[in-house]
Amino acid sequence: MPAALLNPWPRQGQRLRRILRIIGGVSLNFASLTGADADRDSGKGDGVRQSIVLIGMMGAGKSAVGAELGRRLHVPVRDSDHEIEKAAAMTITEIFARDGEEFFRARETEVLARLLRMGPAILSTGGGAWMRPENRALIRASGVSVWLDCTLETLWHRVRLKPTRPLLRTPDPRGTLEQLLAERAPVYAEADLRVQVDGRDSVGQTTDRVLEAIRRHRSEVLEES
């Protein structure tokens, strides 16, 4: 096979090639998705029959709620953005700045597919992950999707002082956030479940709402007596 087909970015430099090798699963150093850590985390999940995949905007609380769900249900917790950063040895912001959003989204799909193949778990995704049709198909084939639906005011309060949101590095970050929410909300609405998040609620209270929605509408997902 021609070398160009094996590496579609031949001029991006040594570090970029390393990212592709790692995220593509070739590197044995990608411990979070292969090797010892994968063996440790690839349990079936005593409390779920399918993965519970949290979607929604940046600042919706997906990582925090995901961690609490995992604790309560005694199942592995995975975070796609965290796994991408570990694999690339770069932050999401650095990947966006160096290689662009399209490059990141392609890698994100690869990582999502790998995480979902590891068995039932709680999976928190990046804010833009659900927007790609291939990602929606992957998630629907392996689990139940839960949209953590926040108001613009709640989202802005949570993200406005955080410099780690590459899509908000604009002259008008609040306006950008509002536009992103308007564009994404109709697609988020395609999720299996929608849970309204009140900005005054604790992580525990939001987790209660998620579990209540699953028990009411998708009870077959849970391994509860």
C-alpha positions in Angstrom: 0.0 0.0 0.0 1.4 3.5 -0.8 2.8 5.2 2.2 0.5 8.2 1.6 -2.5 6.0 2.2 -1.0 4.8 5.5 -0.4 8.4 6.7 -2.7 10.9 5.1 -0.8 13.8 6.8 2.8 13.0 5.7 4.1 16.6 6.2 2.6 17.3 9.6 5.9 16.3 11.4 7.1 13.7 13.7 4.9 14.6 16.6 1.7 14.5 14.6 2.7 11.1 13.2 3.1 9.9 16.8 -0.4 11.2 17.6 -1.8 9.2 14.7 0.0 6.1 15.7 -1.0 6.4 19.3 -4.7 7.2 18.7 -4.9 4.6 16.0 -3.9 2.0 18.5 -0.4 1.1 17.1 1.6 2.4 20.0 1.9 0.1 23.0 2.2 3.2 25.2 -1.5 4.1 24.8 -2.2 2.5 28.2 -5.6 4.1 28.6 -7.1 2.1 25.7 -4.7 -0.8 25.3 -2.6 -3.0 27.6 -2.9 -3.1 31.4 -5.3 -0.3 31.9 -7.7 -1.6 29.3 -7.7 -5.0 30.9 -8.4 -3.4 34.3 -11.2 -1.1 33.0 -12.8 -3.5 30.4 -15.1 -5.2 32.9 -18.7 -5.8 31.8 -20.0 -3.4 34.4 -21.9 -5.0 37.2 -24.6 -2.3 37.2 -25.4 -1.8 33.5 -26.1 -3.9 30.4 -25.3 -1.1 28.0 -23.1 2.0 28.2 -24.7 5.2 29.4 -23.3 7.9 27.3 -23.6 11.5 28.4 -23.9 14.2 25.8 -24.4 18.0 25.9 -22.6 21.3 25.8 -19.4 22.2 27.5 -20.1 23.0 31.1 -23.2 20.8 31.3 -21.5 18.6 33.9 -20.9 15.5 31.9 -17.6 14.5 33.6 -18.8 15.2 37.1 -22.2 13.4 36.7 -20.5 10.5 34.9 -18.1 10.0 37.8 -21.0 9.9 40.2 -23.0 7.5 38.1 -20.0 5.2 37.9 -19.7 5.3 41.7 -23.3 4.5 42.3 -23.6 1.8 39.7 -20.2 0.3 40.3 -19.2 0.5 36.6 -16.1 1.9 34.8 -16.2 5.6 34.0 -14.6 6.8 30.7 -14.2 10.3 29.3 -13.4 10.7 25.6 -11.7 14.1 25.8 -9.5 12.8 28.6 -8.5 9.8 26.6 -7.7 11.9 23.6 -5.5 14.1 25.7 -3.7 11.2 27.2 -3.1 9.6 23.9 -1.9 12.7 22.2 0.1 14.0 25.1 -1.5 17.3 24.3 -4.5 19.3 25.6 -7.6 19.6 23.5 -6.8 23.3 23.1 -3.3 22.5 21.8 -4.7 19.9 19.3 -7.2 22.5 18.0 -4.5 25.1 17.7 -2.0 22.9 16.0 -4.1 20.7 13.8 -7.6 22.2 13.6 -11.1 21.0 14.6 -11.6 18.6 11.7 -8.4 16.7 12.6 -9.6 16.5 16.2 -13.1 15.4 15.3 -11.7 12.5 13.2 -9.6 11.4 16.1 -12.5 11.8 18.4 -14.5 9.3 16.4 -11.7 6.7 16.5 -11.4 7.1 20.3 -15.2 6.8 20.8 -15.3 3.6 18.8 -12.5 2.1 20.9 -14.1 3.2 24.2 -17.5 1.8 23.3 -15.9 -1.6 22.3 -14.5 -1.9 25.8 -17.8 -2.9 27.2 -20.6 -1.3 29.2 -19.6 1.8 31.1 -20.4 5.4 31.8 -19.0 7.5 29.0 -18.7 11.3 29.0 -18.2 12.8 25.6 -17.1 16.2 24.3 -19.6 18.8 23.5 -19.3 18.4 19.7 -19.1 14.6 19.6 -22.8 14.0 19.2 -22.9 16.3 16.2 -21.2 13.8 13.9 -23.7 11.3 12.4 -21.1 8.5 12.7 -20.7 9.1 16.4 -24.4 9.0 16.9 -24.6 5.7 15.1 -21.7 4.3 17.3 -23.4 5.4 20.5 -26.8 4.1 19.5 -25.4 0.7 18.7 -23.7 0.4 22.1 -25.8 2.2 24.7 -28.3 4.8 25.7 -27.6 8.5 25.2 -28.5 11.1 27.8 -28.5 14.8 27.0 -27.7 17.0 30.0 -29.7 20.1 28.9 -28.5 23.3 30.5 -29.7 26.9 29.9 -27.3 29.4 28.3 -27.0 31.2 31.6 -25.9 28.1 33.5 -23.4 27.2 30.8 -21.9 30.6 30.7 -21.6 30.8 34.4 -19.6 27.6 34.4 -17.3 28.1 31.5 -16.7 31.9 31.3 -13.6 31.8 33.5 -12.1 28.7 32.0 -9.4 29.2 29.3 -9.5 25.6 28.2 -12.4 25.8 25.8 -10.9 26.3 22.3 -14.2 27.1 20.6 -14.8 30.0 22.9 -11.5 31.8 22.1 -13.3 34.5 20.1 -13.9 38.2 20.6 -17.4 37.4 21.9 -17.2 34.1 23.8 -20.7 34.4 25.3 -22.2 35.1 21.8 -20.2 32.1 20.4 -21.6 29.9 23.2 -25.1 31.1 22.5 -24.7 30.3 18.8 -23.2 26.9 19.5 -26.1 26.0 21.8 -28.6 27.1 19.2 -27.0 25.0 16.5 -26.5 21.9 18.6 -29.7 21.8 20.6 -31.8 20.3 17.8 -29.3 17.5 17.3 -28.8 16.9 21.1 -32.6 16.5 21.1 -32.2 13.3 19.1 -30.7 11.6 22.3 -32.6 8.8 23.9 -33.2 10.7 27.1 -33.2 14.4 28.0 -32.4 15.6 31.5 -32.9 19.2 32.4 -30.0 20.5 34.5 -30.8 23.2 37.0 -27.7 25.4 37.7 -28.6 25.4 41.4 -28.5 21.6 41.6 -25.6 19.6 43.0 -23.9 16.9 41.1 -25.8 14.4 43.2 -29.1 15.9 42.4 -28.4 15.9 38.7 -27.3 12.3 39.0 -30.6 11.5 40.7 -32.5 12.9 37.7 -30.4 10.9 35.2 -31.1 7.7 37.1 -34.8 8.5 37.5 -35.0 9.1 33.7 -33.2 5.8 32.9 -35.3 3.8 35.3 -38.5 5.3 33.9 -37.8 5.1 30.2 -34.9 2.7 29.7 -34.9 0.4 32.7 -33.5 -2.5 30.7 -30.2 -0.8 30.7 -29.7 -1.2 34.5 -28.7 -4.4 36.3 -30.7 -3.6 39.3 -32.6 -6.1 41.5 
